[in-house]
Amino acid sequence: MTVLKIQHVGKGLGLELPQEVVERLHVGNGDSICLEKMSHDCYRLVSKDDDLAEQMTQIEDYMHEEDA
């Protein structure tokens, strides 16, 4: 588990992502990431590309179910 510290950024709050997390998400300065709500009030970070890939997989799975 990676612990992220919340800190002031401008007039809001932000998180500093460790380099390992940045590399795993394949993100850089100015990129967007998604905070996805999971069951039991848990959250996960996903890059927008990962989110799109997951959505496409779900769509393809649904389409295959309809063909069966």
mmCIF file of the N, C-alpha and C atoms, coordinates in Angstrom:
data_MODEL
# 
_entry.id   MODEL 
# 
loop_
_atom_site.group_PDB 
_atom_site.id 
_atom_site.type_symbol 
_atom_site.label_atom_id 
_atom_site.label_alt_id 
_atom_site.label_comp_id 
_atom_site.label_asym_id 
_atom_site.label_entity_id 
_atom_site.label_seq_id 
_atom_site.pdbx_PDB_ins_code 
_atom_site.Cartn_x 
_atom_site.Cartn_y 
_atom_site.Cartn_z 
_atom_site.occupancy 
_atom_site.B_iso_or_equiv 
_atom_site.pdbx_formal_charge 
_atom_site.auth_seq_id 
_atom_site.auth_comp_id 
_atom_site.auth_asym_id 
_atom_site.auth_atom_id 
_atom_site.pdbx_PDB_model_num 
ATOM 1   N N  . MET A 1 1  ? 0.847   -1.167  0.000   1.00 0.00 ? 1  MET A N  1 
ATOM 2   C CA . MET A 1 1  ? 0.000   0.000   0.000   1.00 0.00 ? 1  MET A CA 1 
ATOM 3   C C  . MET A 1 1  ? 0.895   1.232   0.000   1.00 0.00 ? 1  MET A C  1 
ATOM 4   N N  . THR A 1 2  ? 0.491   2.225   -0.788  1.00 0.00 ? 2  THR A N  1 
ATOM 5   C CA . THR A 1 2  ? 1.204   3.492   -0.840  1.00 0.00 ? 2  THR A CA 1 
ATOM 6   C C  . THR A 1 2  ? 0.382   4.542   -0.111  1.00 0.00 ? 2  THR A C  1 
ATOM 7   N N  . VAL A 1 3  ? 0.985   5.228   0.830   1.00 0.00 ? 3  VAL A N  1 
ATOM 8   C CA . VAL A 1 3  ? 0.298   6.272   1.584   1.00 0.00 ? 3  VAL A CA 1 
ATOM 9   C C  . VAL A 1 3  ? 0.591   7.611   0.916   1.00 0.00 ? 3  VAL A C  1 
ATOM 10  N N  . LEU A 1 4  ? -0.473  8.379   0.642   1.00 0.00 ? 4  LEU A N  1 
ATOM 11  C CA . LEU A 1 4  ? -0.332  9.690   0.022   1.00 0.00 ? 4  LEU A CA 1 
ATOM 12  C C  . LEU A 1 4  ? -0.679  10.760  1.036   1.00 0.00 ? 4  LEU A C  1 
ATOM 13  N N  . LYS A 1 5  ? 0.147   11.789  1.119   1.00 0.00 ? 5  LYS A N  1 
ATOM 14  C CA . LYS A 1 5  ? -0.085  12.864  2.069   1.00 0.00 ? 5  LYS A CA 1 
ATOM 15  C C  . LYS A 1 5  ? -0.831  13.999  1.374   1.00 0.00 ? 5  LYS A C  1 
ATOM 16  N N  . ILE A 1 6  ? -1.902  14.476  2.005   1.00 0.00 ? 6  ILE A N  1 
ATOM 17  C CA . ILE A 1 6  ? -2.680  15.598  1.487   1.00 0.00 ? 6  ILE A CA 1 
ATOM 18  C C  . ILE A 1 6  ? -1.994  16.885  1.919   1.00 0.00 ? 6  ILE A C  1 
ATOM 19  N N  . GLN A 1 7  ? -1.833  17.807  0.958   1.00 0.00 ? 7  GLN A N  1 
ATOM 20  C CA . GLN A 1 7  ? -1.149  19.065  1.255   1.00 0.00 ? 7  GLN A CA 1 
ATOM 21  C C  . GLN A 1 7  ? -1.818  20.217  0.500   1.00 0.00 ? 7  GLN A C  1 
ATOM 22  N N  . HIS A 1 8  ? -1.582  21.440  0.955   1.00 0.00 ? 8  HIS A N  1 
ATOM 23  C CA . HIS A 1 8  ? -2.145  22.618  0.300   1.00 0.00 ? 8  HIS A CA 1 
ATOM 24  C C  . HIS A 1 8  ? -1.477  22.812  -1.060  1.00 0.00 ? 8  HIS A C  1 
ATOM 25  N N  . VAL A 1 9  ? -2.305  23.055  -2.075  1.00 0.00 ? 9  VAL A N  1 
ATOM 26  C CA . VAL A 1 9  ? -1.829  23.397  -3.415  1.00 0.00 ? 9  VAL A CA 1 
ATOM 27  C C  . VAL A 1 9  ? -2.677  24.580  -3.868  1.00 0.00 ? 9  VAL A C  1 
ATOM 28  N N  . GLY A 1 10 ? -2.083  25.741  -3.930  1.00 0.00 ? 10 GLY A N  1 
ATOM 29  C CA . GLY A 1 10 ? -2.861  26.935  -4.262  1.00 0.00 ? 10 GLY A CA 1 
ATOM 30  C C  . GLY A 1 10 ? -3.921  27.164  -3.208  1.00 0.00 ? 10 GLY A C  1 
ATOM 31  N N  . LYS A 1 11 ? -5.178  27.279  -3.648  1.00 0.00 ? 11 LYS A N  1 
ATOM 32  C CA . LYS A 1 11 ? -6.290  27.481  -2.723  1.00 0.00 ? 11 LYS A CA 1 
ATOM 33  C C  . LYS A 1 11 ? -7.001  26.171  -2.396  1.00 0.00 ? 11 LYS A C  1 
ATOM 34  N N  . GLY A 1 12 ? -6.484  25.067  -2.901  1.00 0.00 ? 12 GLY A N  1 
ATOM 35  C CA . GLY A 1 12 ? -7.120  23.770  -2.666  1.00 0.00 ? 12 GLY A CA 1 
ATOM 36  C C  . GLY A 1 12 ? -6.179  22.795  -1.997  1.00 0.00 ? 12 GLY A C  1 
ATOM 37  N N  . LEU A 1 13 ? -6.514  21.520  -2.150  1.00 0.00 ? 13 LEU A N  1 
ATOM 38  C CA . LEU A 1 13 ? -5.695  20.442  -1.602  1.00 0.00 ? 13 LEU A CA 1 
ATOM 39  C C  . LEU A 1 13 ? -5.225  19.558  -2.745  1.00 0.00 ? 13 LEU A C  1 
ATOM 40  N N  . GLY A 1 14 ? -4.094  18.916  -2.554  1.00 0.00 ? 14 GLY A N  1 
ATOM 41  C CA . GLY A 1 14 ? -3.555  18.034  -3.584  1.00 0.00 ? 14 GLY A CA 1 
ATOM 42  C C  . GLY A 1 14 ? -2.782  16.887  -2.983  1.00 0.00 ? 14 GLY A C  1 
ATOM 43  N N  . LEU A 1 15 ? -2.409  15.978  -3.851  1.00 0.00 ? 15 LEU A N  1 
ATOM 44  C CA . LEU A 1 15 ? -1.618  14.811  -3.469  1.00 0.00 ? 15 LEU A CA 1 
ATOM 45  C C  . LEU A 1 15 ? -0.354  14.782  -4.296  1.00 0.00 ? 15 LEU A C  1 
ATOM 46  N N  . GLU A 1 16 ? 0.737   14.395  -3.696  1.00 0.00 ? 16 GLU A N  1 
ATOM 47  C CA . GLU A 1 16 ? 1.970   14.187  -4.445  1.00 0.00 ? 16 GLU A CA 1 
ATOM 48  C C  . GLU A 1 16 ? 2.091   12.693  -4.697  1.00 0.00 ? 16 GLU A C  1 
ATOM 49  N N  . LEU A 1 17 ? 2.134   12.316  -5.967  1.00 0.00 ? 17 LEU A N  1 
ATOM 50  C CA . LEU A 1 17 ? 2.238   10.902  -6.324  1.00 0.00 ? 17 LEU A CA 1 
ATOM 51  C C  . LEU A 1 17 ? 3.704   10.479  -6.373  1.00 0.00 ? 17 LEU A C  1 
ATOM 52  N N  . PRO A 1 18 ? 4.038   9.385   -5.716  1.00 0.00 ? 18 PRO A N  1 
ATOM 53  C CA . PRO A 1 18 ? 5.403   8.874   -5.794  1.00 0.00 ? 18 PRO A CA 1 
ATOM 54  C C  . PRO A 1 18 ? 5.726   8.477   -7.243  1.00 0.00 ? 18 PRO A C  1 
ATOM 55  N N  . GLN A 1 19 ? 6.995   8.531   -7.619  1.00 0.00 ? 19 GLN A N  1 
ATOM 56  C CA . GLN A 1 19 ? 7.410   8.225   -8.980  1.00 0.00 ? 19 GLN A CA 1 
ATOM 57  C C  . GLN A 1 19 ? 6.935   6.844   -9.426  1.00 0.00 ? 19 GLN A C  1 
ATOM 58  N N  . GLU A 1 20 ? 6.945   5.871   -8.528  1.00 0.00 ? 20 GLU A N  1 
ATOM 59  C CA . GLU A 1 20 ? 6.492   4.510   -8.857  1.00 0.00 ? 20 GLU A CA 1 
ATOM 60  C C  . GLU A 1 20 ? 5.034   4.524   -9.328  1.00 0.00 ? 20 GLU A C  1 
ATOM 61  N N  . VAL A 1 21 ? 4.189   5.305   -8.651  1.00 0.00 ? 21 VAL A N  1 
ATOM 62  C CA . VAL A 1 21 ? 2.772   5.388   -9.016  1.00 0.00 ? 21 VAL A CA 1 
ATOM 63  C C  . VAL A 1 21 ? 2.625   6.097   -10.363 1.00 0.00 ? 21 VAL A C  1 
ATOM 64  N N  . VAL A 1 22 ? 3.382   7.163   -10.569 1.00 0.00 ? 22 VAL A N  1 
ATOM 65  C CA . VAL A 1 22 ? 3.356   7.895   -11.840 1.00 0.00 ? 22 VAL A CA 1 
ATOM 66  C C  . VAL A 1 22 ? 3.713   6.962   -12.990 1.00 0.00 ? 22 VAL A C  1 
ATOM 67  N N  . GLU A 1 23 ? 4.733   6.154   -12.804 1.00 0.00 ? 23 GLU A N  1 
ATOM 68  C CA . GLU A 1 23 ? 5.168   5.223   -13.845 1.00 0.00 ? 23 GLU A CA 1 
ATOM 69  C C  . GLU A 1 23 ? 4.125   4.144   -14.106 1.00 0.00 ? 23 GLU A C  1 
ATOM 70  N N  . ARG A 1 24 ? 3.508   3.625   -13.053 1.00 0.00 ? 24 ARG A N  1 
ATOM 71  C CA . ARG A 1 24 ? 2.489   2.580   -13.230 1.00 0.00 ? 24 ARG A CA 1 
ATOM 72  C C  . ARG A 1 24 ? 1.238   3.106   -13.923 1.00 0.00 ? 24 ARG A C  1 
ATOM 73  N N  . LEU A 1 25 ? 0.875   4.366   -13.654 1.00 0.00 ? 25 LEU A N  1 
ATOM 74  C CA . LEU A 1 25 ? -0.294  4.966   -14.281 1.00 0.00 ? 25 LEU A CA 1 
ATOM 75  C C  . LEU A 1 25 ? 0.025   5.505   -15.684 1.00 0.00 ? 25 LEU A C  1 
ATOM 76  N N  . HIS A 1 26 ? 1.306   5.585   -16.024 1.00 0.00 ? 26 HIS A N  1 
ATOM 77  C CA . HIS A 1 26 ? 1.740   6.136   -17.320 1.00 0.00 ? 26 HIS A CA 1 
ATOM 78  C C  . HIS A 1 26 ? 1.188   7.540   -17.513 1.00 0.00 ? 26 HIS A C  1 
ATOM 79  N N  . VAL A 1 27 ? 1.404   8.386   -16.511 1.00 0.00 ? 27 VAL A N  1 
ATOM 80  C CA . VAL A 1 27 ? 0.930   9.766   -16.565 1.00 0.00 ? 27 VAL A CA 1 
ATOM 81  C C  . VAL A 1 27 ? 2.088   10.724  -16.395 1.00 0.00 ? 27 VAL A C  1 
ATOM 82  N N  . GLY A 1 28 ? 1.858   11.950  -16.796 1.00 0.00 ? 28 GLY A N  1 
ATOM 83  C CA . GLY A 1 28 ? 2.858   12.994  -16.641 1.00 0.00 ? 28 GLY A CA 1 
ATOM 84  C C  . GLY A 1 28 ? 2.184   14.309  -16.312 1.00 0.00 ? 28 GLY A C  1 
ATOM 85  N N  . ASN A 1 29 ? 2.975   15.347  -16.215 1.00 0.00 ? 29 ASN A N  1 
ATOM 86  C CA . ASN A 1 29 ? 2.484   16.668  -15.877 1.00 0.00 ? 29 ASN A CA 1 
ATOM 87  C C  . ASN A 1 29 ? 1.387   17.107  -16.854 1.00 0.00 ? 29 ASN A C  1 
ATOM 88  N N  . GLY A 1 30 ? 0.253   17.524  -16.326 1.00 0.00 ? 30 GLY A N  1 
ATOM 89  C CA . GLY A 1 30 ? -0.853  17.986  -17.149 1.00 0.00 ? 30 GLY A CA 1 
ATOM 90  C C  . GLY A 1 30 ? -1.837  16.904  -17.555 1.00 0.00 ? 30 GLY A C  1 
ATOM 91  N N  . ASP A 1 31 ? -1.488  15.637  -17.372 1.00 0.00 ? 31 ASP A N  1 
ATOM 92  C CA . ASP A 1 31 ? -2.411  14.545  -17.690 1.00 0.00 ? 31 ASP A CA 1 
ATOM 93  C C  . ASP A 1 31 ? -3.522  14.486  -16.651 1.00 0.00 ? 31 ASP A C  1 
ATOM 94  N N  . SER A 1 32 ? -4.608  13.828  -17.002 1.00 0.00 ? 32 SER A N  1 
ATOM 95  C CA . SER A 1 32 ? -5.720  13.639  -16.078 1.00 0.00 ? 32 SER A CA 1 
ATOM 96  C C  . SER A 1 32 ? -5.780  12.187  -15.639 1.00 0.00 ? 32 SER A C  1 
ATOM 97  N N  . ILE A 1 33 ? -6.180  11.973  -14.394 1.00 0.00 ? 33 ILE A N  1 
ATOM 98  C CA . ILE A 1 33 ? -6.422  10.626  -13.890 1.00 0.00 ? 33 ILE A CA 1 
ATOM 99  C C  . ILE A 1 33 ? -7.818  10.598  -13.294 1.00 0.00 ? 33 ILE A C  1 
ATOM 100 N N  . CYS A 1 34 ? -8.359  9.409   -13.153 1.00 0.00 ? 34 CYS A N  1 
ATOM 101 C CA . CYS A 1 34 ? -9.711  9.251   -12.625 1.00 0.00 ? 34 CYS A CA 1 
ATOM 102 C C  . CYS A 1 34 ? -9.649  8.608   -11.243 1.00 0.00 ? 34 CYS A C  1 
ATOM 103 N N  . LEU A 1 35 ? -10.476 9.090   -10.354 1.00 0.00 ? 35 LEU A N  1 
ATOM 104 C CA . LEU A 1 35 ? -10.655 8.493   -9.046  1.00 0.00 ? 35 LEU A CA 1 
ATOM 105 C C  . LEU A 1 35 ? -11.960 7.718   -9.113  1.00 0.00 ? 35 LEU A C  1 
ATOM 106 N N  . GLU A 1 36 ? -11.863 6.410   -9.109  1.00 0.00 ? 36 GLU A N  1 
ATOM 107 C CA . GLU A 1 36 ? -13.019 5.547   -9.318  1.00 0.00 ? 36 GLU A CA 1 
ATOM 108 C C  . GLU A 1 36 ? -13.523 4.998   -7.992  1.00 0.00 ? 36 GLU A C  1 
ATOM 109 N N  . LYS A 1 37 ? -14.837 5.180   -7.739  1.00 0.00 ? 37 LYS A N  1 
ATOM 110 C CA . LYS A 1 37 ? -15.440 4.655   -6.507  1.00 0.00 ? 37 LYS A CA 1 
ATOM 111 C C  . LYS A 1 37 ? -15.713 3.178   -6.693  1.00 0.00 ? 37 LYS A C  1 
ATOM 112 N N  . MET A 1 38 ? -15.272 2.402   -5.735  1.00 0.00 ? 38 MET A N  1 
ATOM 113 C CA . MET A 1 38 ? -15.461 0.963   -5.756  1.00 0.00 ? 38 MET A CA 1 
ATOM 114 C C  . MET A 1 38 ? -16.484 0.611   -4.671  1.00 0.00 ? 38 MET A C  1 
ATOM 115 N N  . SER A 1 39 ? -16.717 -0.664  -4.481  1.00 0.00 ? 39 SER A N  1 
ATOM 116 C CA . SER A 1 39 ? -17.636 -1.092  -3.431  1.00 0.00 ? 39 SER A CA 1 
ATOM 117 C C  . SER A 1 39 ? -17.027 -0.834  -2.052  1.00 0.00 ? 39 SER A C  1 
ATOM 118 N N  . HIS A 1 40 ? -17.844 -0.813  -1.040  1.00 0.00 ? 40 HIS A N  1 
ATOM 119 C CA . HIS A 1 40 ? -17.438 -0.636  0.359   1.00 0.00 ? 40 HIS A CA 1 
ATOM 120 C C  . HIS A 1 40 ? -16.682 0.672   0.587   1.00 0.00 ? 40 HIS A C  1 
ATOM 121 N N  . ASP A 1 41 ? -17.079 1.729   -0.135  1.00 0.00 ? 41 ASP A N  1 
ATOM 122 C CA . ASP A 1 41 ? -16.479 3.062   0.023   1.00 0.00 ? 41 ASP A CA 1 
ATOM 123 C C  . ASP A 1 41 ? -14.974 3.085   -0.207  1.00 0.00 ? 41 ASP A C  1 
ATOM 124 N N  . CYS A 1 42 ? -14.481 2.243   -1.099  1.00 0.00 ? 42 CYS A N  1 
ATOM 125 C CA . CYS A 1 42 ? -13.076 2.244   -1.490  1.00 0.00 ? 42 CYS A CA 1 
ATOM 126 C C  . CYS A 1 42 ? -12.936 3.009   -2.807  1.00 0.00 ? 42 CYS A C  1 
ATOM 127 N N  . TYR A 1 43 ? -11.756 3.510   -3.069  1.00 0.00 ? 43 TYR A N  1 
ATOM 128 C CA . TYR A 1 43 ? -11.478 4.237   -4.299  1.00 0.00 ? 43 TYR A CA 1 
ATOM 129 C C  . TYR A 1 43 ? -10.204 3.695   -4.921  1.00 0.00 ? 43 TYR A C  1 
ATOM 130 N N  . ARG A 1 44 ? -10.066 3.912   -6.247  1.00 0.00 ? 44 ARG A N  1 
ATOM 131 C CA . ARG A 1 44 ? -8.814  3.567   -6.912  1.00 0.00 ? 44 ARG A CA 1 
ATOM 132 C C  . ARG A 1 44 ? -8.521  4.622   -7.953  1.00 0.00 ? 44 ARG A C  1 
ATOM 133 N N  . LEU A 1 45 ? -7.237  4.837   -8.211  1.00 0.00 ? 45 LEU A N  1 
ATOM 134 C CA . LEU A 1 45 ? -6.796  5.761   -9.237  1.00 0.00 ? 45 LEU A CA 1 
ATOM 135 C C  . LEU A 1 45 ? -6.560  4.989   -10.518 1.00 0.00 ? 45 LEU A C  1 
ATOM 136 N N  . VAL A 1 46 ? -7.054  5.517   -11.628 1.00 0.00 ? 46 VAL A N  1 
ATOM 137 C CA . VAL A 1 46 ? -6.793  4.909   -12.926 1.00 0.00 ? 46 VAL A CA 1 
ATOM 138 C C  . VAL A 1 46 ? -6.467  6.017   -13.916 1.00 0.00 ? 46 VAL A C  1 
ATOM 139 N N  . SER A 1 47 ? -5.562  5.725   -14.834 1.00 0.00 ? 47 SER A N  1 
ATOM 140 C CA . SER A 1 47 ? -5.289  6.701   -15.882 1.00 0.00 ? 47 SER A CA 1 
ATOM 141 C C  . SER A 1 47 ? -6.473  6.710   -16.831 1.00 0.00 ? 47 SER A C  1 
ATOM 142 N N  . LYS A 1 48 ? -6.668  7.792   -17.529 1.00 0.00 ? 48 LYS A N  1 
ATOM 143 C CA . LYS A 1 48 ? -7.808  7.883   -18.443 1.00 0.00 ? 48 LYS A CA 1 
ATOM 144 C C  . LYS A 1 48 ? -7.716  6.803   -19.513 1.00 0.00 ? 48 LYS A C  1 
ATOM 145 N N  . ASP A 1 49 ? -6.508  6.466   -19.963 1.00 0.00 ? 49 ASP A N  1 
ATOM 146 C CA . ASP A 1 49 ? -6.345  5.408   -20.963 1.00 0.00 ? 49 ASP A CA 1 
ATOM 147 C C  . ASP A 1 49 ? -6.778  4.066   -20.396 1.00 0.00 ? 49 ASP A C  1 
ATOM 148 N N  . ASP A 1 50 ? -6.414  3.783   -19.136 1.00 0.00 ? 50 ASP A N  1 
ATOM 149 C CA . ASP A 1 50 ? -6.824  2.533   -18.491 1.00 0.00 ? 50 ASP A CA 1 
ATOM 150 C C  . ASP A 1 50 ? -8.342  2.496   -18.338 1.00 0.00 ? 50 ASP A C  1 
ATOM 151 N N  . ASP A 1 51 ? -8.931  3.630   -17.997 1.00 0.00 ? 51 ASP A N  1 
ATOM 152 C CA . ASP A 1 51 ? -10.373 3.712   -17.823 1.00 0.00 ? 51 ASP A CA 1 
ATOM 153 C C  . ASP A 1 51 ? -11.072 3.433   -19.157 1.00 0.00 ? 51 ASP A C  1 
ATOM 154 N N  . LEU A 1 52 ? -10.573 4.016   -20.226 1.00 0.00 ? 52 LEU A N  1 
ATOM 155 C CA . LEU A 1 52 ? -11.160 3.792   -21.546 1.00 0.00 ? 52 LEU A CA 1 
ATOM 156 C C  . LEU A 1 52 ? -10.996 2.331   -21.957 1.00 0.00 ? 52 LEU A C  1 
ATOM 157 N N  . ALA A 1 53 ? -9.819  1.759   -21.719 1.00 0.00 ? 53 ALA A N  1 
ATOM 158 C CA . ALA A 1 53 ? -9.583  0.353   -22.076 1.00 0.00 ? 53 ALA A CA 1 
ATOM 159 C C  . ALA A 1 53 ? -10.532 -0.561  -21.310 1.00 0.00 ? 53 ALA A C  1 
ATOM 160 N N  . GLU A 1 54 ? -10.753 -0.265  -20.031 1.00 0.00 ? 54 GLU A N  1 
ATOM 161 C CA . GLU A 1 54 ? -11.658 -1.081  -19.220 1.00 0.00 ? 54 GLU A CA 1 
ATOM 162 C C  . GLU A 1 54 ? -13.092 -0.960  -19.729 1.00 0.00 ? 54 GLU A C  1 
ATOM 163 N N  . GLN A 1 55 ? -13.508 0.241   -20.096 1.00 0.00 ? 55 GLN A N  1 
ATOM 164 C CA . GLN A 1 55 ? -14.853 0.437   -20.629 1.00 0.00 ? 55 GLN A CA 1 
ATOM 165 C C  . GLN A 1 55 ? -15.032 -0.332  -21.943 1.00 0.00 ? 55 GLN A C  1 
ATOM 166 N N  . MET A 1 56 ? -14.014 -0.304  -22.791 1.00 0.00 ? 56 MET A N  1 
ATOM 167 C CA . MET A 1 56 ? -14.094 -1.026  -24.062 1.00 0.00 ? 56 MET A CA 1 
ATOM 168 C C  . MET A 1 56 ? -14.186 -2.530  -23.821 1.00 0.00 ? 56 MET A C  1 
ATOM 169 N N  . THR A 1 57 ? -13.447 -3.034  -22.836 1.00 0.00 ? 57 THR A N  1 
ATOM 170 C CA . THR A 1 57 ? -13.513 -4.458  -22.502 1.00 0.00 ? 57 THR A CA 1 
ATOM 171 C C  . THR A 1 57 ? -14.912 -4.823  -22.033 1.00 0.00 ? 57 THR A C  1 
ATOM 172 N N  . GLN A 1 58 ? -15.504 -3.986  -21.200 1.00 0.00 ? 58 GLN A N  1 
ATOM 173 C CA . GLN A 1 58 ? -16.859 -4.247  -20.717 1.00 0.00 ? 58 GLN A CA 1 
ATOM 174 C C  . GLN A 1 58 ? -17.866 -4.235  -21.868 1.00 0.00 ? 58 GLN A C  1 
ATOM 175 N N  . ILE A 1 59 ? -17.710 -3.307  -22.787 1.00 0.00 ? 59 ILE A N  1 
ATOM 176 C CA . ILE A 1 59 ? -18.606 -3.233  -23.943 1.00 0.00 ? 59 ILE A CA 1 
ATOM 177 C C  . ILE A 1 59 ? -18.459 -4.480  -24.807 1.00 0.00 ? 59 ILE A C  1 
ATOM 178 N N  . GLU A 1 60 ? -17.216 -4.874  -25.054 1.00 0.00 ? 60 GLU A N  1 
ATOM 179 C CA . GLU A 1 60 ? -16.975 -6.057  -25.881 1.00 0.00 ? 60 GLU A CA 1 
ATOM 180 C C  . GLU A 1 60 ? -17.539 -7.309  -25.213 1.00 0.00 ? 60 GLU A C  1 
ATOM 181 N N  . ASP A 1 61 ? -17.362 -7.430  -23.899 1.00 0.00 ? 61 ASP A N  1 
ATOM 182 C CA . ASP A 1 61 ? -17.916 -8.575  -23.168 1.00 0.00 ? 61 ASP A CA 1 
ATOM 183 C C  . ASP A 1 61 ? -19.439 -8.601  -23.289 1.00 0.00 ? 61 ASP A C  1 
ATOM 184 N N  . TYR A 1 62 ? -20.063 -7.439  -23.163 1.00 0.00 ? 62 TYR A N  1 
ATOM 185 C CA . TYR A 1 62 ? -21.515 -7.356  -23.264 1.00 0.00 ? 62 TYR A CA 1 
ATOM 186 C C  . TYR A 1 62 ? -21.969 -7.751  -24.668 1.00 0.00 ? 62 TYR A C  1 
ATOM 187 N N  . MET A 1 63 ? -21.240 -7.294  -25.682 1.00 0.00 ? 63 MET A N  1 
ATOM 188 C CA . MET A 1 63 ? -21.611 -7.622  -27.051 1.00 0.00 ? 63 MET A CA 1 
ATOM 189 C C  . MET A 1 63 ? -21.514 -9.126  -27.309 1.00 0.00 ? 63 MET A C  1 
ATOM 190 N N  . HIS A 1 64 ? -20.489 -9.760  -26.746 1.00 0.00 ? 64 HIS A N  1 
ATOM 191 C CA . HIS A 1 64 ? -20.345 -11.215 -26.909 1.00 0.00 ? 64 HIS A CA 1 
ATOM 192 C C  . HIS A 1 64 ? -21.459 -11.967 -26.198 1.00 0.00 ? 64 HIS A C  1 
ATOM 193 N N  . GLU A 1 65 ? -21.914 -11.464 -25.056 1.00 0.00 ? 65 GLU A N  1 
ATOM 194 C CA . GLU A 1 65 ? -23.021 -12.083 -24.331 1.00 0.00 ? 65 GLU A CA 1 
ATOM 195 C C  . GLU A 1 65 ? -24.299 -12.000 -25.165 1.00 0.00 ? 65 GLU A C  1 
ATOM 196 N N  . GLU A 1 66 ? -24.502 -10.890 -25.857 1.00 0.00 ? 66 GLU A N  1 
ATOM 197 C CA . GLU A 1 66 ? -25.688 -10.714 -26.693 1.00 0.00 ? 66 GLU A CA 1 
ATOM 198 C C  . GLU A 1 66 ? -25.670 -11.674 -27.881 1.00 0.00 ? 66 GLU A C  1 
ATOM 199 N N  . ASP A 1 67 ? -24.485 -12.009 -28.401 1.00 0.00 ? 67 ASP A N  1 
ATOM 200 C CA . ASP A 1 67 ? -24.361 -12.922 -29.535 1.00 0.00 ? 67 ASP A CA 1 
ATOM 201 C C  . ASP A 1 67 ? -24.667 -14.361 -29.147 1.00 0.00 ? 67 ASP A C  1 
ATOM 202 N N  . ALA A 1 68 ? -24.452 -14.690 -27.869 1.00 0.00 ? 68 ALA A N  1 
ATOM 203 C CA . ALA A 1 68 ? -24.617 -16.079 -27.425 1.00 0.00 ? 68 ALA A CA 1 
ATOM 204 C C  . ALA A 1 68 ? -26.065 -16.498 -27.314 1.00 0.00 ? 68 ALA A C  1 
# 
